[in-house]
Amino acid sequence: MAKTYTQPTPKHGSRTLNRLYRERKLDGRTELSRDINAIQDALAAERGGWERCSAAEKVLFEPLAFAAVWLRLMNRYVAEHGGLLDPTGEPIGAAKLYFVNFNSLVRACTALGLRPPEPAPALTLGEYLQARAQAATEPAGGTIESPTDSLPAPDRADPPEAA
């Protein structure tokens, strides 16, 4: 009976991240651990620095950062391979974990009180019409200047005249 060979399944890196995390080997030397530390530092900075963070916030920073880095790995995999399916059309093993980690990230952000910035207030209809009318009456682009108009004058004396 002949052996059939299949293409190896592309790697997404989540197992490596999980193993390193479990074995406590994310010590700052790997890109993954630097990313996790950078996210934690950014979260602490939003709170005014590590010294102003409560113990509960510090505890939430680690899983939040881990989930964010894990999701970044998976998003890269999805972008490169077109989805969470292997070449045979079956979901990859990490597909369920993708949604679990995403939901964990959302819950941790909610627990920390992180929200997107408030949108700018919308214009009223009157303000919009007034701005539109003003834009229509202004010249488009103003006056046209020569490219040399903005150049500084030469900083040298006039050349001597030929005798």
Helices and strands as residue ranges (DSSP letters): H 14-22, H 31-46, G 50-52, H 55-81, H 95-112, H 125-137
